[in-house]
Every structure is written in structure tokens, then in C-alpha cells.
């Protein structure tokens, strides 16, 4: 069994390569493990390296050392490979993915808690062929995430602070809504939408949690669609949305279930900005479904990717998606 540390030296506010190399060396010495470190030298590098490791067919445990973008790349690289599993050593700014593990998130900083941890599969969202671990968002929240990186190196700003600054810029100086055609298993909605976010995990944007019910291994995806509203109304509703308290507005919410969500930009509208685990893409049409592939993950003993999930739900058929339509 190989233990490979994929290090993104550009993640976070400072290069943590030396610290992670020291962790890997200590782990190898303590447990006589085959540990090695590889650096990602460009965007997409972690995906290329992790896929190459998985394609050998040999058992491998991959430690994605970086932020949510590095985690996203590693998951896309090894998804569907039974011989490969991944975990995370946080070295980014927001590290939203690990927030799903609640109090155990802190243990991921030390590979001593990880190397012999149990493996379990996680669901993935398929968005136009790209795979997403946590939340695939389109609209104002995606445009915010797309610009938040330019504020990531501002002195004194945390990941949450950078996100809130991007919220202010996009909210104050740009329109919120876009004219889209949204299809939910044949039901067609054509209107001005603020956002459409499909959730497998619960956190994005430095800690916003739109759907507390989302669980990462139940074969169910939750999607929130929010219609365009005046900026004053959006500002009033956003804190509740961010806290997962959409239920405070039952007069504007209804639940639907959809196997597939398709978003199409209307003629004359700009391309749709979609953010997958913090990584952005632009397209005229966005197709969202539960991915056929899953990704093997390992973590500290006793950890759960659903540690912070709320609102117990009745059992539902697996590999089915649920959407909350906020109108």
C-alpha cells in the first residue's frame, strides 16, 4: 500500500510544503509505511497525478494537501477506481469540505489520525461531466465564489471574510438575477433566478450551509432554486439561507423531487457561471445529476461526513434527488 501526499504549494496564504513533508516523513518512520510526496505544479495537477496513481491498479491512499480545489481535483482523478482512496490534509483558506465532519475535522490536520482509518464511499454530483463532492451552485453564489479568490490574499481577511467581501461587491454593483430555463424532470420553469444550488455536502462559501439535510453518502441530492428578488429582499433572506433556515419562509418554498436538473441561459443572457467545490466553469447549459461513480474516502476512526447533518428524514429510495424550490 502506497501513501501519497499530493501537495498544492499555492493553497492558502503560505506554502506549507515543508510542514507536510515533515508529517509524511514522521508517519513513514513511525509505521514503516511507503510514503512519498508529489507537488502539483499547475491548475488541474492534482487530478492528473491522482488519476495516474489510480490507473496503476495498485492499492494507494492519497492525501490531498490543499484547499477545496485540491480536494475537488483529487476526487475527479480517482472516482470509480476501487484500488484508490483519498483523504484531506487542510492547507487552504476555507476548507469547506471538512466542515461536514464536525468536531472530527480538526483531526485531519495530522495524518497519524488518517493512515489506518476506515474507507467509505461518498456520492458525487455530475455537472456537465465534471464531478463535484459538495455543492454545485449556479448564479449569484457562483459568481461570488468566482471572484472571492482575488480577495484571498488580503491581509487580515479569513476565508469567511474574503467571501463576505465578494458578496458585497457582487451584490452592490451587479444585478442578482438571470433569465434561465430550468427543467426538473420535465417540469419547465422559465423565469429570473438568483441561484440554483445542488447539494451533496452542506457547506460552501466559507461556511454557508443552505441545506442542513444534505448527506454525502445517501444517494440523494438536494437542490435549492431561488427566484430573483429585489436586492433589499435578497439581503434580508440571505442570512437565513446561509444558515440553512429556508424553512423560515414557508410561503415562498415548495419541495419537488427530480432525477435531473437542467439550467439553460435564455437568449441574450451571459453564460451561466457554475461553481463546483469552489472551481468555476462557464456554459450555456448546466446538467446536474447524481454521478454513477463514487469516490472512496478514508478518515479518522469513527468520523462521519454527516456529522453536522440536521433534520432527520424518512427513508427514501437511494440515488434519487430532492429539490427545494424557493419562489
C-alpha positions in Angstrom: 0.0 0.0 0.0 1.4 3.4 -1.0 0.6 6.6 0.8 1.0 9.6 -1.5 0.8 13.2 -0.3 -0.4 15.5 -3.1 0.7 18.9 -2.0 -0.6 22.1 -3.6 2.1 24.7 -2.6 -0.1 27.5 -3.8 -3.1 26.7 -1.5 -3.8 29.0 1.4 -1.9 32.1 2.4 1.5 30.5 2.6 3.4 27.4 1.2 3.0 24.5 3.6 5.2 22.1 1.6 7.9 21.8 4.3 5.4 21.1 7.1 3.6 18.4 5.1 6.8 16.7 4.0 7.8 16.6 7.7 4.4 15.0 8.5 4.9 12.4 5.8 8.4 11.5 6.9 7.3 11.1 10.5 4.4 8.9 9.5 6.7 6.7 7.4 9.2 6.3 10.2 6.6 5.6 12.9 4.7 2.9 10.9 7.2 1.6 8.3 5.0 2.9 5.5 5.7 3.6 1.9 5.1 7.4 1.9 6.0 9.9 -0.8 5.2 13.5 -1.6 4.2 14.9 -5.0 3.7 18.6 -5.7 1.0 19.9 -8.0 2.7 22.4 -10.4 -0.4 23.8 -12.2 -4.2 24.0 -12.0 -5.6 20.5 -12.6 -2.3 19.0 -11.5 -3.8 17.0 -8.5 -6.3 15.4 -10.8 -3.7 14.3 -13.3 -1.4 12.9 -10.6 -4.2 11.1 -8.7 -5.6 9.5 -11.8 -2.1 8.3 -12.8 -1.7 6.7 -9.4 -5.2 5.1 -9.6 -4.6 3.8 -13.1 -1.6 1.7 -12.0 -4.1 -0.7 -10.3 -2.0 -0.8 -7.2 -3.6 0.0 -3.8 -3.0 3.6 -2.9 -4.1 6.1 -0.3 -3.9 9.7 -1.5 -3.7 12.7 0.9 -5.0 15.8 -0.8 -3.0 18.6 0.9 -4.5 21.9 -0.1 -7.9 23.6 -0.2 -11.3 22.6 -1.6 -10.0 23.0 -5.1 -7.2 20.4 -4.5 -9.8 18.1 -2.9 -12.1 18.6 -6.0 -9.3 17.6 -8.4 -8.2 14.5 -6.4 -11.8 13.3 -6.3 -12.2 13.7 -10.1 -9.0 11.8 -10.6 -9.8 8.7 -8.6 -13.6 8.5 -8.8 -14.6 5.0 -9.8 -11.3 3.3 -9.1 -11.7 0.6 -6.4 -8.0 0.5 -5.6 -7.7 4.2 -4.7 -8.9 6.1 -1.7 -8.4 9.7 -0.7 -8.4 11.9 2.4 -7.7 15.6 3.1 -5.0 17.4 5.0 -6.3 21.0 5.1 -3.9 23.7 3.8 -6.4 26.0 2.1 -8.3 29.1 3.1 -11.9 28.0 3.5 -11.7 24.1 3.7 -15.4 23.9 3.5 -15.4 20.2 2.7 -14.0 19.2 6.1 -16.7 21.2 7.9 -19.1 18.3 7.1 -17.2 16.1 9.6 -18.0 18.4 12.5 -15.6 18.2 15.5 -13.5 15.5 13.8 -12.5 18.0 11.1 -9.5 19.1 13.3 -8.1 15.5 13.3 -7.5 15.7 9.5 -4.5 18.0 10.1 -2.4 15.1 11.4 -2.0 12.0 9.2 -1.4 10.0 12.3 -5.2 10.0 12.6 -5.7 9.1 9.0 -3.3 6.5 7.6 -5.2 3.4 9.0 -8.7 5.0 9.1 -11.7 3.2 7.6 -12.7 3.7 4.0 -16.2 4.6 2.9 -17.8 5.7 -0.4 -19.1 9.2 -1.0 -21.6 10.3 -3.6 -20.7 12.8 -6.3 -22.6 15.3 -8.4 -22.2 15.1 -12.2 -22.2 18.6 -13.7 -21.6 18.5 -17.5 -19.2 15.6 -17.0 -17.3 17.2 -14.1 -17.7 15.6 -10.7 -18.4 17.6 -7.5 -18.2 16.5 -3.9 -20.1 19.1 -2.0 -22.2 21.8 -3.8 -22.7 22.7 -7.4 -24.0 26.2 -7.5 -25.0 28.4 -10.4 -26.0 32.1 -10.1 -25.1 34.8 -7.7 -23.4 32.4 -5.2 -21.3 31.0 -8.0 -20.3 34.5 -9.3 -19.4 35.4 -5.7 -17.2 32.2 -5.4 -15.7 33.0 -8.8 -14.4 36.4 -7.6 -13.6 35.5 -4.0 -10.2 34.3 -4.8 -9.0 37.7 -5.8 -9.6 38.7 -2.1 -8.0 35.6 -0.6 -4.6 37.3 -0.1 -5.9 40.5 1.5 -4.1 40.8 4.9 -6.4 40.2 7.9 -9.1 38.5 5.9 -10.2 35.0 6.8 -11.8 32.7 4.2 -15.2 33.8 5.5 -14.1 37.5 5.4 -13.0 37.1 1.7 -16.3 35.5 0.9 -18.3 38.3 2.6 -16.3 40.9 0.7 -17.1 39.2 -2.6 -20.8 39.1 -1.6 -20.7 42.9 -1.0 -19.1 43.6 -4.4 -21.4 41.4 -6.4 -24.5 42.5 -4.5 -23.9 46.2 -4.6 -22.6 46.7 -8.1 -24.1 43.9 -10.2 -27.6 42.6 -10.9 -28.6 39.5 -8.9 -30.9 37.6 -11.3 -30.5 36.0 -14.7 -33.2 34.8 -17.1 -33.0 31.0 -17.2 -35.0 28.0 -18.3 -34.9 25.4 -15.5 -36.1 21.8 -16.2 -36.9 19.4 -13.3 -37.7 16.0 -14.8 -39.9 17.5 -17.5 -41.3 20.3 -15.4 -40.2 23.5 -17.1 -39.7 26.8 -15.3 -38.7 29.9 -17.2 -38.0 33.0 -15.0 -35.4 35.2 -13.5 -33.4 33.2 -11.0 -30.9 34.4 -8.4 -29.3 30.9 -7.9 -29.7 27.2 -8.4 -27.6 25.1 -6.0 -27.5 21.3 -5.9 -26.1 19.9 -2.6 -24.4 16.7 -1.8 -22.5 18.2 1.1 -23.6 21.1 3.4 -21.0 23.8 3.2 -19.6 26.3 0.7 -18.6 29.9 0.5 -16.6 29.9 3.7 -19.2 28.2 5.8 -22.7 28.9 4.3 -24.9 25.9 4.8 -28.0 26.1 2.5 -29.4 22.6 3.2 -28.7 21.0 6.6 -30.4 17.8 5.4 -27.8 17.0 2.8 -25.9 13.8 3.4 -22.9 12.8 1.4 -23.5 9.0 1.2 -27.2 8.5 0.9 -27.7 8.7 -2.8 -29.9 11.8 -2.5 -29.1 15.3 -3.8 -30.9 18.4 -2.6 -31.3 21.4 -4.8 -32.3 25.0 -3.9 -33.6 27.3 -6.6 -34.1 30.9 -5.7 -36.0 33.2 -7.9 -34.7 36.7 -8.5 -35.9 39.2 -5.8 -35.2 42.9 -5.1 -31.8 43.4 -3.5 -33.4 44.5 -0.3 -35.3 41.3 -0.1 -32.2 39.2 -1.0 -30.2 40.9 1.7 -33.0 40.1 4.2 -33.2 36.5 3.2 -29.6 35.7 2.7 -28.6 35.2 6.3 -31.3 32.6 6.8 -30.4 30.9 3.5 -26.7 30.8 4.6 -27.7 29.3 7.9 -29.9 26.6 6.3 -33.0 28.2 7.6 -35.0 28.3 4.4 -37.9 26.8 6.4 -38.5 30.2 7.9 -40.1 31.2 4.6 -42.8 28.5 4.0 -44.9 30.9 2.0 -42.2 31.0 -0.7 -41.0 27.4 -0.6 -42.2 24.2 -2.1 -40.5 20.8 -2.3 -40.0 18.9 -5.6 -38.1 15.7 -6.5 -36.0 15.5 -9.6 -33.6 12.9 -11.1 -32.1 15.6 -13.3 -31.9 19.4 -13.1 -31.1 21.3 -16.4 -30.4 25.0 -16.4 -30.3 26.9 -19.7 -29.4 30.5 -20.2 -32.0 32.4 -22.2 -31.0 34.2 -25.4 -29.2 37.5 -24.6 -28.1 36.4 -21.2 -24.5 35.9 -20.2 -23.1 32.4 -19.8 -24.0 30.6 -16.6 -21.3 30.6 -14.0 -21.2 27.3 -12.1 -19.0 26.6 -9.1 -18.1 23.0 -8.2 -16.3 22.7 -4.9 -15.0 26.3 -5.4 -13.8 25.6 -9.0 -15.6 27.6 -11.7 -16.9 26.8 -15.2 -19.0 28.7 -17.7 -21.5 27.3 -20.1 -24.8 27.9 -21.8 -26.4 24.9 -20.3 -25.8 23.1 -17.0 -26.9 19.4 -16.5 -26.9 18.2 -12.9 -27.4 14.5 -11.9 -26.2 12.1 -9.3 -22.9 10.7 -10.7 -22.7 7.0 -11.5 -19.2 7.0 -10.0 -18.5 7.3 -6.3 -15.2 8.2 -4.6 -13.5 6.1 -1.8 -12.7 8.3 1.2 -10.9 7.5 4.4 -10.6 9.5 7.7 -10.2 9.2 11.4 -11.8 6.3 13.1 -15.4 7.0 14.0 -15.7 10.0 11.7 -18.8 10.7 9.6 -19.3 13.0 6.6 -22.8 13.6 8.0 -21.7 14.7 11.5 -23.4 18.1 11.2 -26.4 17.0 9.2 -29.8 18.1 10.6 -33.4 17.3 10.2 -33.9 13.6 10.4 -35.7 12.4 7.2 -37.9 9.5 6.4 -36.1 6.8 4.4 -36.2 7.5 0.7 -35.2 5.5 -2.3 -31.4 5.8 -2.9 -29.9 7.5 -5.9 -32.8 10.0 -6.1 -32.6 13.8 -5.8 -34.7 16.3 -4.0 -35.1 19.9 -4.7 -36.4 22.8 -2.6 -37.8 25.5 -5.0 -37.8 28.9 -3.4 -40.0 31.2 -5.4 
